[in-house]
Amino acid sequence: MNGDGALDRLKREGRIVVVGASLAGLRAAETMREEGFAGELTMIGDEPYEPYDRPPLSKQVLLGMATADGTALPRRRDIDAKWRLGVPAAGLDMAARRVRLADGDEVEYDRLLIATGVRARPWPNPDEGALDGVFVLRTRGDAAALERALAAGPGRVLVIGAGFTGSEIASACRERGLAVTVAERADAPLVGALGGVIGAVAAEMHRENGVDLRTGIMVTGLEGDSSGRVRAAHLSDGTTLEAEVVVVSLGAQRNTEWLAGSGLGAGPRGIACDAGCRAFDIRGIVTDDIYVAGDVARSPHALFGYQFLSLEHWGNAVAQAETAAHNMLSRSADRRPHLWVPAFWSSQFGVNIKSVGVPSMGTEIVITQGSRAERRFVGVYGYQGRVIGAVTFDQCRWLDFYEQQIEQTAPFPPPYPTVDRRPEGERPLDADFPDPSVPTHGPTITLSGYSPADRRMTFTPAHN
């Protein structure tokens, strides 16, 4: 068969299965149909809902400005798929090309896309985590339940963990007029993602907005009353804090357990894949018919030293899904790499925070515009003499410029004078990231080494 005939068959025939009825799964399915796939398409999801948008859950939904069931993702087109919702994938037989479901059913595929994403890390003590009034926030159901609890006007909310989600929850509580305590193991909020220099700014924002922020402290246990409702938390400094609502915000776990024993290069940090989104097996050999996209993927990036990056970013999920879908329907010569520059945003305490690149890879930071004291600035991160990332507080118009600097491997510190550069931007500072061997809620970008099948749990980036 000639090349055009083989390509036509690839696009028009066969069975494609997408595991993960997520943002990445939906955008991949839409792209497949847009590019001419006319075969059988099956979408498998562990939740009973069709794909919905997650960022509003910790923002508009918690403020009562939107409902959790009103977060469905808009459709670019009809995907003409068979939906298997409310039943998670439980296993994969690569040799037989079958996905096993938790209800015992099996779904056969010719090509498979895995977009199972992440889930909220639970409280480590299951009995305490099951107390009435203890929440996590990841799913539509989580958001609806937490919003009802906040709307009831609890006397105090305790948020455990001051990453982006924890900080957004604290912000929503204060906007509702609720007393809120945030307990963070690190020295400041957001340090895993943005470092101590920016973390200090975030800490000031919390306290200026009335948050009882307690850093360098751990919650050692949760206590319930006789009816099984949470009433207090015990802290590592020996104090006890009364709280009617507790939100556990300790980061995410990647949904890969169902692949144990499958032969794929999957582990706690995600599923290893090449720059074209093809999954690696446990021997480091690329597969031909299994692709990965979204939060669960670990892929190498040329701009960041070919580090394997795991990205919990909305835009990355969309871009990677579109690349995976294109490559699933293409001959090898027509495949393209996924080289999206990471970008992330958060809104908290009235401030719009956006980042580009991989700030957590940086060893130094310089404030190139604005002032930290005014909560309006640009911070640029450097690594081994080049620009590696940037963060803005209410200064997002500069992000496109710094994305170009990252793509061009521009020198660090930036050698040019810039508009609104203040004295504090004259010299680089130590970015002050915590020791990566110390557990925290973690950044939204994880550097996970070089080997596709590497399953070690810690990676220490170089700090000069």
C-alpha positions as CSV (number, residue, x, y, z in Angstrom):
1,M,0.0,0.0,0.0
2,N,1.4,3.5,-0.8
3,G,1.9,6.1,1.8
4,D,-1.2,8.1,1.0
5,G,-3.4,5.0,1.2
6,A,-1.9,4.0,4.5
7,L,-2.5,7.5,5.9
8,D,-6.1,7.5,4.7
9,R,-6.7,4.1,6.4
10,L,-5.0,5.4,9.6
11,K,-7.4,8.3,9.7
12,R,-10.6,6.6,8.6
13,E,-10.5,3.2,10.2
14,G,-9.8,1.5,13.5
15,R,-10.7,1.9,17.2
16,I,-9.2,4.7,19.3
17,V,-9.8,4.6,23.1
18,V,-9.2,7.7,25.3
19,V,-8.8,6.9,29.0
20,G,-9.6,10.1,30.9
21,A,-12.8,12.1,30.2
22,S,-10.8,15.2,31.0
23,L,-9.9,18.5,29.3
24,A,-7.0,16.8,27.6
25,G,-9.1,13.8,26.6
26,L,-11.9,16.0,25.1
27,R,-9.6,18.3,23.2
28,A,-7.7,15.3,21.8
29,A,-10.9,13.7,20.7
30,E,-12.1,16.9,19.0
31,T,-8.7,17.2,17.2
32,M,-8.9,13.6,16.0
33,R,-12.3,14.3,14.4
34,E,-11.1,17.6,13.0
35,E,-8.2,15.9,11.3
36,G,-10.4,13.3,9.7
37,F,-10.6,10.3,12.0
38,A,-13.8,8.5,11.1
39,G,-13.4,5.3,13.1
40,E,-14.8,4.2,16.5
41,L,-14.0,6.5,19.4
42,T,-14.5,5.5,23.0
43,M,-14.2,7.9,26.0
44,I,-13.6,6.3,29.4
45,G,-14.0,8.4,32.6
46,D,-14.0,7.6,36.3
47,E,-16.4,10.4,37.1
48,P,-20.1,10.3,36.1
49,Y,-19.8,13.7,34.3
50,E,-18.6,14.6,30.8
51,P,-15.5,16.8,30.8
52,Y,-15.6,20.0,32.8
53,D,-13.3,22.9,33.6
54,R,-11.4,22.7,36.9
55,P,-9.9,26.2,37.4
56,P,-13.3,27.7,38.3
57,L,-13.7,25.2,41.1
58,S,-11.3,27.0,43.5
59,K,-12.3,30.4,42.3
60,Q,-15.8,31.3,41.1
61,V,-17.5,28.1,42.5
62,L,-16.2,28.6,46.1
63,L,-17.4,32.2,45.9
64,G,-20.9,31.2,44.9
65,M,-20.5,33.0,41.6
66,A,-20.9,29.8,39.6
67,T,-22.2,26.3,40.3
68,A,-20.1,23.2,40.1
69,D,-22.5,21.7,37.5
70,G,-22.2,24.8,35.4
71,T,-18.5,24.2,34.6
72,A,-18.9,21.9,31.6
73,L,-16.3,22.5,28.9
74,P,-17.5,24.1,25.7
75,R,-17.4,21.8,22.7
76,R,-15.6,22.8,19.6
77,R,-17.5,20.1,17.7
78,D,-19.4,16.9,18.1
79,I,-17.0,14.0,18.6
80,D,-19.4,11.1,17.9
81,A,-18.0,9.0,20.8
82,K,-19.2,6.1,22.9
83,W,-19.0,7.4,26.5
84,R,-18.1,5.0,29.4
85,L,-18.5,7.3,32.4
86,G,-18.5,6.6,36.1
87,V,-16.3,3.5,35.7
88,P,-12.5,3.9,36.0
89,A,-9.9,1.9,34.1
90,A,-8.4,-0.9,36.2
91,G,-5.8,-2.4,34.0
92,L,-4.1,-2.5,30.6
93,D,-3.1,-5.5,28.5
94,M,-0.6,-4.1,25.9
95,A,-0.2,-7.4,24.1
96,A,-4.0,-7.9,23.6
97,R,-4.6,-4.2,23.2
98,R,-7.3,-4.1,25.8
99,V,-8.3,-1.7,28.6
100,R,-9.9,-3.4,31.6
101,L,-12.5,-1.5,33.5
102,A,-13.3,-1.7,37.2
103,D,-16.7,-3.3,36.4
104,G,-14.9,-6.2,34.7
105,D,-15.6,-5.2,31.2
106,E,-12.9,-4.8,28.6
107,V,-12.5,-2.3,25.8
108,E,-10.3,-3.2,22.8
109,Y,-8.3,-0.5,21.0
110,D,-6.0,-0.1,18.0
111,R,-4.6,3.1,19.4
112,L,-4.8,4.3,23.0
113,L,-4.6,7.8,24.5
114,I,-4.0,8.0,28.3
115,A,-5.2,11.3,29.9
116,T,-6.1,10.2,33.4
117,G,-4.7,13.3,35.1
118,V,-4.2,13.7,38.8
119,R,-6.3,13.5,42.0
120,A,-6.1,15.3,45.3
121,R,-3.6,13.9,47.8
122,P,-5.8,12.7,50.7
123,W,-5.2,13.3,54.4
124,P,-2.8,10.5,55.5
125,N,-5.0,9.2,58.3
126,P,-8.0,7.7,56.6
127,D,-10.2,7.8,59.7
128,E,-9.4,11.5,60.3
129,G,-9.9,12.3,56.6
130,A,-13.4,10.7,56.7
131,L,-14.6,13.1,59.5
132,D,-17.6,15.3,58.5
133,G,-16.2,18.7,57.6
134,V,-12.9,17.5,56.1
135,F,-12.6,18.2,52.4
136,V,-10.2,18.0,49.5
137,L,-10.7,20.0,46.3
138,R,-10.2,18.5,42.9
139,T,-13.5,17.3,41.4
140,R,-16.8,18.9,40.7
141,G,-18.3,17.0,43.6
142,D,-15.6,18.3,45.9
143,A,-16.2,21.9,44.9
144,A,-20.0,21.6,45.4
145,A,-19.6,20.1,48.8
146,L,-17.0,22.6,50.0
147,E,-19.1,25.5,48.7
148,R,-22.1,24.3,50.7
149,A,-19.9,24.1,53.8
150,L,-18.5,27.6,53.3
151,A,-22.0,29.1,52.6
152,A,-23.2,27.7,56.0
153,G,-20.8,30.3,57.7
154,P,-18.4,28.1,59.7
155,G,-16.7,29.8,62.7
156,R,-13.3,28.9,61.3
157,V,-11.8,27.2,58.3
158,L,-8.4,25.5,58.4
159,V,-6.6,25.1,55.1
160,I,-3.7,22.6,55.3
161,G,-1.1,23.6,52.6
162,A,-0.4,27.0,51.0
163,G,0.2,26.0,47.4
164,F,-1.9,27.7,44.6
165,T,-5.1,25.8,45.4
166,G,-4.8,26.3,49.2
167,S,-4.1,30.0,48.7
168,E,-7.1,30.4,46.4
169,I,-9.3,28.6,48.9
170,A,-8.0,30.9,51.7
171,S,-8.7,33.9,49.4
172,A,-12.3,32.7,48.8
173,C,-12.8,32.3,52.5
174,R,-11.7,35.9,53.3
175,E,-13.9,37.2,50.4
176,R,-16.8,35.5,52.1
177,G,-15.9,37.1,55.4
178,L,-14.9,33.8,57.0
179,A,-12.1,33.4,59.6
180,V,-9.4,31.2,58.0
181,T,-6.2,29.7,59.2
182,V,-3.6,28.4,56.8
183,A,-1.0,25.9,58.0
184,E,2.1,25.5,55.8
185,R,5.0,23.2,56.4
186,A,7.4,25.5,54.4
187,D,8.5,29.0,55.3
188,A,5.9,30.7,53.1
189,P,3.1,30.1,50.7
190,L,3.9,29.1,47.1
191,V,7.6,28.4,47.8
192,G,7.6,25.1,46.0
193,A,6.4,26.7,42.8
194,L,7.9,30.2,43.0
195,G,10.6,30.2,45.7
196,G,11.2,32.1,48.9
197,V,11.6,35.6,47.5
198,I,8.1,35.5,46.0
199,G,6.8,33.4,48.8
200,A,7.5,36.2,51.2
201,V,5.3,38.5,49.1
202,A,2.6,35.9,49.1
203,A,2.8,35.6,52.9
204,E,2.4,39.3,53.3
205,M,-0.7,39.2,51.0
206,H,-2.2,36.5,53.2
207,R,-1.7,38.4,56.4
208,E,-2.8,41.8,55.0
209,N,-6.0,40.2,54.0
210,G,-6.7,38.8,57.4
211,V,-5.5,35.2,57.0
212,D,-4.1,33.6,60.1
213,L,-1.0,32.2,58.3
214,R,1.1,29.8,60.2
215,T,4.3,28.7,58.5
216,G,7.0,26.2,59.4
217,I,4.3,24.1,61.0
218,M,2.6,20.8,60.4
219,V,-0.9,19.5,61.3
220,T,-0.2,16.4,63.3
221,G,-3.8,15.2,63.7
222,L,-7.5,16.0,63.3
223,E,-9.9,15.5,66.1
224,G,-13.6,14.8,65.8
225,D,-16.5,15.1,68.2
226,S,-18.9,12.3,69.3
227,S,-21.0,12.7,66.1
228,G,-18.0,12.2,63.8
229,R,-17.6,15.9,62.8
230,V,-14.2,17.6,62.8
231,R,-13.8,20.0,65.7
232,A,-10.1,20.7,66.1
233,A,-6.6,20.2,64.6
234,H,-3.4,19.5,66.6
235,L,-0.3,21.4,65.4
236,S,3.4,20.5,65.6
237,D,4.1,23.4,67.9
238,G,1.8,21.8,70.5
239,T,-1.2,24.0,70.0
240,T,-4.7,23.0,69.2
241,L,-6.9,24.9,66.8
242,E,-10.6,24.7,66.7
243,A,-12.1,24.5,63.2
244,E,-15.5,23.5,61.8
245,V,-14.2,23.0,58.2
246,V,-10.8,21.6,57.2
247,V,-9.5,21.6,53.7
248,V,-6.6,19.3,52.9
249,S,-4.6,20.9,50.1
250,L,-1.4,18.9,50.0
251,G,-0.9,18.6,46.2
252,A,-1.8,15.9,43.7
253,Q,-1.2,12.3,43.0
254,R,-1.0,11.1,39.4
255,N,-3.5,8.5,38.3
256,T,-1.2,5.7,37.2
257,E,-1.9,2.9,39.7
258,W,-4.2,1.2,37.2
259,L,-1.1,0.6,34.9
260,A,0.8,-1.4,37.5
261,G,2.1,-4.5,35.8
262,S,1.2,-3.3,32.3
263,G,4.7,-2.8,31.1
264,L,4.4,0.9,30.6
265,G,6.9,3.3,32.0
266,A,4.4,4.6,34.6
267,G,5.0,5.5,38.2
268,P,4.1,8.0,40.9
269,R,5.4,10.9,38.9
270,G,3.4,10.0,35.7
271,I,3.8,8.2,32.5
272,A,7.0,8.8,30.5
273,C,6.6,9.7,26.9
274,D,8.7,11.1,24.1
275,A,8.3,14.7,22.7
276,G,5.7,13.3,20.3
277,C,3.6,12.0,23.2
278,R,4.3,8.3,22.5
279,A,4.5,6.3,25.8
280,F,7.7,4.5,26.8
281,D,7.6,1.0,28.2
282,I,9.5,0.1,31.3
283,R,12.6,-0.7,29.3
284,G,12.7,2.8,27.9
285,I,11.5,1.7,24.4
286,V,8.9,3.9,22.8
287,T,5.5,2.3,22.0
288,D,3.8,2.7,18.6
289,D,0.1,2.7,19.6
290,I,-0.1,4.3,23.1
291,Y,0.0,8.0,23.6
292,V,-0.1,10.3,26.7
293,A,-1.3,13.8,27.3
294,G,-2.1,16.2,30.2
295,D,-1.2,16.2,33.9
296,V,-0.3,12.5,33.9
297,A,2.4,12.8,31.2
298,R,6.2,13.1,31.7
299,S,7.9,14.4,28.6
300,P,11.3,15.8,27.7
301,H,11.6,19.5,26.7
302,A,14.4,20.8,24.6
303,L,14.3,24.3,26.2
304,F,14.8,22.9,29.7
305,G,17.8,20.6,29.2
306,Y,15.6,17.7,28.0
307,Q,14.4,17.3,31.6
308,F,11.3,15.1,31.8
309,L,8.6,17.6,32.9
310,S,5.3,16.8,34.5
311,L,3.0,19.9,34.1
312,E,-0.2,20.5,36.0
313,H,-1.2,23.3,33.6
314,W,-4.5,24.0,31.7
315,G,-2.8,25.2,28.6
316,N,-0.3,22.4,28.6
317,A,-3.1,19.8,28.7
318,V,-4.8,21.4,25.6
319,A,-1.6,21.8,23.6
320,Q,-0.3,18.3,24.4
321,A,-3.6,16.7,23.7
322,E,-3.7,18.4,20.2
323,T,-0.2,17.2,19.5
324,A,-0.9,13.6,20.6
325,A,-4.1,13.5,18.6
326,H,-2.3,14.8,15.5
327,N,0.5,12.3,15.9
328,M,-1.9,9.4,16.4
329,L,-3.2,10.0,12.9
330,S,0.1,10.8,11.2
331,R,2.9,9.0,9.5
332,S,6.2,9.2,11.3
333,A,7.5,12.0,9.0
334,D,4.5,14.1,9.7
335,R,4.5,13.9,13.5
336,R,5.4,17.0,15.5
337,P,6.9,17.6,18.9
338,H,5.1,19.0,21.9
339,L,7.3,22.0,22.8
340,W,4.7,24.2,24.6
341,V,6.3,26.7,27.0
342,P,4.7,26.2,30.4
343,A,2.3,28.9,31.5
344,F,0.2,29.1,34.6
345,W,-2.2,31.6,36.3
346,S,-3.8,32.1,39.7
347,S,-6.1,34.8,41.2
348,Q,-5.9,35.4,44.9
349,F,-6.6,38.3,47.3
350,G,-7.4,40.5,44.3
351,V,-4.0,39.9,42.6
352,N,-3.6,38.2,39.2
353,I,-0.5,35.9,39.4
354,K,0.9,34.5,36.1
355,S,4.0,32.6,35.3
356,V,5.8,31.3,32.2
357,G,8.7,28.8,31.8
358,V,9.9,26.7,34.7
359,P,10.5,29.0,37.7
360,S,11.2,26.1,40.0
361,M,14.3,25.2,37.9
362,G,15.7,28.7,38.6
363,T,18.5,29.4,41.1
364,E,18.3,33.2,41.0
365,I,15.6,35.8,40.5
366,V,15.7,39.5,39.6
367,I,12.8,42.0,39.8
368,T,12.9,43.6,36.3
369,Q,9.7,45.7,36.6
370,G,7.7,47.2,39.4
371,S,8.0,46.6,43.1
372,R,7.3,43.7,45.4
373,A,6.1,46.2,48.0
374,E,3.4,47.4,45.7
375,R,2.3,43.8,44.7
376,R,2.9,44.8,41.1
377,F,6.1,43.5,39.5
378,V,7.8,41.0,37.2
379,G,10.3,38.5,38.6
380,V,12.7,36.8,36.1
381,Y,14.4,33.5,37.0
382,G,17.8,32.4,35.9
383,Y,19.5,29.1,35.7
384,Q,23.1,28.6,34.6
385,G,23.3,32.1,33.0
386,R,20.0,32.0,31.0
387,V,16.4,33.1,31.5
388,I,14.4,30.0,32.6
389,G,11.1,31.5,33.8
390,A,9.2,34.6,34.9
391,V,6.4,35.4,37.3
392,T,4.1,38.5,37.2
393,F,1.9,40.0,39.9
394,D,-0.6,42.3,38.1
395,Q,1.9,42.8,35.3
396,C,0.9,40.1,32.8
397,R,1.5,42.3,29.7
398,W,5.2,41.4,30.0
399,L,4.6,37.6,29.9
400,D,4.8,37.3,26.1
401,F,8.1,39.1,26.0
402,Y,9.6,36.8,28.6
403,E,8.3,33.8,26.9
404,Q,10.3,34.9,23.9
405,Q,13.3,35.3,26.1
406,I,13.0,31.8,27.3
407,E,12.5,30.4,23.8
408,Q,15.6,32.3,22.7
409,T,17.7,31.1,25.7
410,A,18.4,34.8,26.5
411,P,21.2,35.5,29.0
412,F,20.5,36.0,32.7
413,P,20.5,38.5,34.3
414,P,18.7,40.4,31.5
415,P,21.3,42.9,30.2
416,Y,18.9,45.6,28.9
417,P,17.4,48.5,30.8
418,T,13.6,48.1,31.1
419,V,10.6,50.3,31.8
420,D,9.8,50.8,35.5
421,R,12.9,49.0,36.7
422,R,13.4,49.9,40.4
423,P,16.6,49.7,42.5
424,E,15.6,46.3,43.9
425,G,16.0,45.0,40.3
426,E,19.6,45.9,40.0
427,R,21.0,42.6,41.2
428,P,19.9,39.0,41.2
429,L,18.8,37.3,44.4
430,D,18.9,33.7,45.5
431,A,15.5,32.4,44.4
432,D,15.4,30.5,47.7
433,F,13.6,27.3,46.7
434,P,13.2,24.7,49.5
435,D,15.3,21.6,49.6
436,P,13.5,19.3,47.1
437,S,14.1,16.3,49.5
438,V,11.8,17.9,52.0
439,P,8.1,17.0,51.3
440,T,5.8,19.9,50.5
441,H,2.6,20.4,48.6
442,G,4.9,20.8,45.5
443,P,5.0,23.0,42.5
444,T,2.8,22.8,39.5
445,I,5.8,21.7,37.4
446,T,7.9,18.7,38.4
447,L,11.4,18.0,37.1
448,S,11.7,14.3,37.1
449,G,15.1,13.4,35.7
450,Y,16.2,12.1,32.4
451,S,15.4,8.3,32.3
452,P,12.0,7.4,30.9
453,A,11.7,4.4,33.2
454,D,13.3,6.2,36.3
455,R,10.9,5.7,39.2
456,R,12.9,7.3,42.0
457,M,10.8,9.7,44.0
458,T,13.3,12.6,44.4
459,F,15.3,14.7,41.9
460,T,17.6,17.4,43.0
461,P,18.3,20.1,40.4
462,A,21.7,21.7,40.4
463,H,22.0,24.8,42.6
464,N,25.1,26.9,41.9
